[in-house]
Structures are given as structure tokens and as C-alpha cells.
Amino acid sequence: MLKKARAGLAGNEDGAAKDTSVLDSSRNIWLAGLGAFSRAQAEGMRMFDALVKQGEALESKTKKAAADTAAAASGAAKAKVKEVKAGVGGTWDKLEQVFEARVARALAKLGVHTQSDVERLSERVDALSEAVNELIRASGGSKKRAPAAKAAKPAKRGAKKPRRAAKVKAA
């Protein structure tokens, strides 16, 4: 039993030592936490300022990238619009040509003369007038030109036409 008592006393000494080491450890953990908190407070503002600077740098990079992308998209859109305008302009030109050709055919069917027809006739009339003047000069030029004949008036309705004499058959 004595052995047991001595062992119990020895165990109490070890227990007290263990209790003291646990208290010391927990106190050290508490002090480490206070030190970390103090350091976070001191360096926290510096860390916050550094993060703000990094955010500003990243923001300017993203703004520049977005502007470049928008400019590229705008350039591509303008090129496409120009291409479409050219295609539409060609289509309108073709449509206009088709319309003009159809109108010209319709006018020709109705007997309406084109501007080029009138110009050709005008040139022919000028050439004939010149030829008549040359003939007049060649035939004696001293004769006076006869006044232009007045346009014949249309016959009145109801006027009788002269009858031809009946041919008599000789027997």
C-alpha cells in the first residue's frame, strides 16, 4: 500500500505539473492570437491600400480592353454596313435599268418616239432643208421662194364628195 500511496503522491505532482503546462500553453495561444490581431490591425490598412491599388490597375486594364473590343466591333460593323450599302446600291441600279427598259418598251408599243428618235428626225429635217436650199441656189437663186402653203383644213362633215363620171362601155 505504501507503494500505492507514494505512487499517488507522485501522480499528484505530475498532475500539478501537467496542469501548469496546459495553463501555460493556453496562455501562449491567447498571446499569439492577440499578436496576430495587433499585426492585422497595423498591416491591415497597408494591405487594404495595396488591394485598392491593385483593383484600380485591374480596372484600367479592363476598361482599355473593353474600349479596344468596342472599337474593333464598331469597325467591323461599319465595314459590314458599307458592304451592304454597296450591294443595295447595285441592286437599285439594276432595278432602275429594268424599270427604264420596260417603260421604253411600253412607250415603243404605244408609238411614242424616244428622244433619240426625235433628234435623228431633226437632223434629217435639217439635212433636207439644206439640200432644198442648195437646189434653189443651183436653179437660179434669184427666184423668190414661194410662201409656205397653209395647212389644209379638214373637210367638214356632211360635205358631198364629187362623183366620178360613169364610164360608158363602148359596144
Buried (B, 14 or more C-beta within 10 A) or exposed (E): EEEEEEEEEEEEEEEEEEEEEEEEEEEEEEEEEEEEEEEEEEEEEEEEEEEEEEEEEEEEEEEEEEEEEEEEEEEEEEEEEEEEEEEEEEEEEEEEEEEEEEEEEEEEEEEEEEEEEEEEEEEEEEEEEEEEEEEBEEEEEEEEEEEEEEEEEEEEEEEEEEEEEEEEEEE
